[in-house]
Amino acid sequence: MTDLGKILIAIGALILVIGVIIVLLGKMDVPVGRLPGDIVYRGKHTTVYFPIVTSILLSIVLSLIFYFLGRMQR
């Protein structure tokens, strides 16, 4: 059970760090979620966001992070 507890603590700490980074980026006017190429549809009563470029950028960053973490464990 101690391994499960450690994993949950690590996941919680990671979510906390990501949340703080997002808040700080928002305060510095970094256009996360509003990058060129992200699609926004505004209808009469609805607004739909398709953050395509943001998703691709996030995927690249996470892939690099996991790649380097995997290399460090060897």
C-alpha positions as CSV (number, residue, x, y, z in Angstrom):
1,M,0.0,0.0,0.0
2,T,2.9,2.4,0.6
3,D,3.7,2.3,-3.2
4,L,0.2,3.4,-4.0
5,G,0.4,6.2,-1.5
6,K,3.7,7.5,-3.0
7,I,2.2,7.3,-6.5
8,L,-0.9,9.3,-5.4
9,I,1.3,11.9,-3.7
10,A,3.4,12.3,-6.8
11,I,0.4,12.6,-9.1
12,G,-1.1,15.3,-6.7
13,A,2.2,17.2,-6.7
14,L,2.4,17.1,-10.5
15,I,-1.2,18.4,-10.8
16,L,-0.4,21.2,-8.4
17,V,2.7,22.2,-10.3
18,I,0.8,22.2,-13.6
19,G,-1.9,24.3,-12.1
20,V,0.5,26.9,-10.8
21,I,2.2,27.1,-14.2
22,I,-1.1,27.6,-15.9
23,V,-2.1,30.4,-13.5
24,L,1.3,32.1,-13.9
25,L,1.1,31.8,-17.7
26,G,-2.3,33.4,-17.6
27,K,-1.1,36.3,-15.5
28,M,1.8,36.9,-17.9
29,D,-0.6,37.1,-20.9
30,V,0.9,34.0,-22.6
31,P,-1.8,32.9,-25.1
32,V,-2.2,29.3,-23.9
33,G,-5.3,28.0,-25.5
34,R,-5.5,31.0,-27.9
35,L,-2.6,30.3,-30.2
36,P,-2.8,31.0,-33.9
37,G,-4.5,28.0,-35.5
38,D,-6.8,27.3,-32.6
39,I,-10.4,27.4,-33.9
40,V,-13.1,29.3,-32.1
41,Y,-16.7,29.0,-33.3
42,R,-19.1,31.6,-31.8
43,G,-22.8,31.0,-32.6
44,K,-25.8,32.9,-31.3
45,H,-26.0,31.0,-28.1
46,T,-22.9,28.8,-28.0
47,T,-19.1,29.1,-28.2
48,V,-17.0,26.1,-29.1
49,Y,-13.2,26.0,-28.9
50,F,-11.0,23.6,-30.9
51,P,-7.5,24.1,-29.5
52,I,-5.7,22.2,-32.2
53,V,-2.3,24.0,-32.1
54,T,-2.3,24.1,-28.3
55,S,-2.9,20.3,-28.2
56,I,-0.1,19.6,-30.7
57,L,2.3,21.8,-28.8
58,L,1.3,20.2,-25.5
59,S,1.8,16.8,-27.0
60,I,5.3,17.6,-28.2
61,V,6.3,19.1,-24.8
62,L,4.9,16.1,-22.9
63,S,6.6,13.6,-25.3
64,L,10.0,15.3,-24.8
65,I,9.5,15.3,-21.0
66,F,8.6,11.6,-20.9
67,Y,11.5,10.8,-23.3
68,F,14.0,12.5,-21.1
69,L,12.5,10.9,-17.9
70,G,12.8,7.5,-19.6
71,R,16.4,8.1,-20.6
72,M,17.3,9.1,-17.0
73,Q,15.9,5.9,-15.5
74,R,18.2,3.7,-17.6
